[in-house]
């Protein structure tokens, strides 16, 4: 299962929108695990390459710094999920 991590923090002006986009993504892609990572609560969860919040990381690929438009986010998720599916098909994995 693919995982979308959305990194947020209390000092972030756009993080309310990030929460909305995370929820919309979870509804749109039921096979996608969407996790909100609150860096105020779990600062050790911050990846070394994280430079801003909100940040969207899908299966270790940064897909957005800041909030993308919802259609753009969905398109990026679809593209990456499709690429994962194609790769699994080539490897014979389910």
C-alpha positions as CSV (number, residue, x, y, z in Angstrom):
1,X,0.0,0.0,0.0
2,X,1.3,3.4,-0.9
3,X,1.6,6.1,1.8
4,X,1.1,9.8,1.5
5,X,2.7,11.7,4.4
6,X,1.5,15.3,4.9
7,X,3.9,17.2,7.2
8,X,2.3,20.0,9.2
9,X,3.1,22.3,12.1
10,X,1.2,24.8,14.3
11,X,3.2,27.8,12.9
12,X,2.2,26.9,9.4
13,X,-0.4,29.3,7.8
14,X,-1.3,26.8,5.1
15,X,-1.6,23.7,7.2
16,X,-5.4,23.9,7.6
17,X,-5.6,23.6,3.8
18,X,-3.1,20.8,3.9
19,X,-5.4,18.9,6.4
20,X,-8.3,19.5,4.0
21,X,-6.3,18.2,1.0
22,X,-5.1,15.2,3.0
23,X,-8.7,14.3,3.8
24,X,-9.8,14.8,0.2
25,X,-7.0,12.6,-0.9
26,X,-8.0,9.8,1.5
27,X,-11.5,9.9,0.1
28,X,-10.4,10.0,-3.5
29,X,-7.9,7.2,-3.2
30,X,-9.2,4.6,-0.8
31,X,-6.2,2.3,-1.3
32,X,-3.8,5.1,-0.3
33,X,-2.8,5.4,3.4
34,X,-2.8,9.1,4.2
35,X,-0.9,10.1,7.4
36,X,-0.7,13.6,9.0
37,X,2.6,14.1,10.6
38,X,2.4,16.9,13.1
39,X,6.0,18.0,13.6
40,X,5.1,19.8,16.9
41,X,4.0,16.5,18.4
42,X,6.6,14.2,16.8
43,X,9.7,16.3,15.8
44,X,11.8,13.2,15.4
45,X,9.6,12.2,12.5
46,X,11.1,15.1,10.4
47,X,13.0,13.7,7.4
48,X,16.4,15.2,6.8
49,X,15.3,16.6,3.4
50,X,12.2,18.3,4.7
51,X,12.6,22.1,4.3
52,X,9.1,23.5,4.7
53,X,5.6,22.7,5.9
54,X,3.3,21.7,4.5
55,X,5.1,19.1,2.5
56,X,3.5,16.1,0.8
57,X,5.6,13.0,0.4
58,X,4.3,10.0,-1.5
59,X,6.3,6.8,-1.0
60,X,9.4,8.8,-0.2
61,X,8.9,11.1,-3.2
62,X,8.4,14.8,-2.4
63,X,5.4,15.7,-4.6
64,X,4.6,19.2,-3.2
65,X,6.2,21.9,-1.0
66,X,3.3,24.0,0.1
67,X,-0.2,23.4,-1.0
68,X,-0.8,22.4,-4.6
69,X,-4.2,22.9,-6.2
70,X,-6.4,19.8,-5.5
71,X,-6.5,18.7,-9.1
72,X,-2.7,19.0,-9.4
73,X,-2.3,16.9,-6.2
74,X,-4.7,14.2,-7.4
75,X,-2.9,14.1,-10.8
76,X,0.5,13.7,-9.1
77,X,-0.8,10.9,-6.9
78,X,-2.5,9.1,-9.8
79,X,0.7,9.4,-11.9
80,X,2.9,8.0,-9.0
81,X,0.4,5.3,-8.1
82,X,0.2,4.3,-11.7
83,X,4.0,4.1,-12.0
84,X,4.1,1.9,-8.9
85,X,1.4,-0.4,-10.4
86,X,3.3,-0.7,-13.7
87,X,6.5,-1.5,-11.8
88,X,4.8,-4.1,-9.7
89,X,3.4,-5.7,-12.9
90,X,6.9,-5.9,-14.4
91,X,8.2,-7.6,-11.3
92,X,5.4,-10.1,-11.1
93,X,4.3,-8.7,-7.7
94,X,0.7,-8.3,-6.9
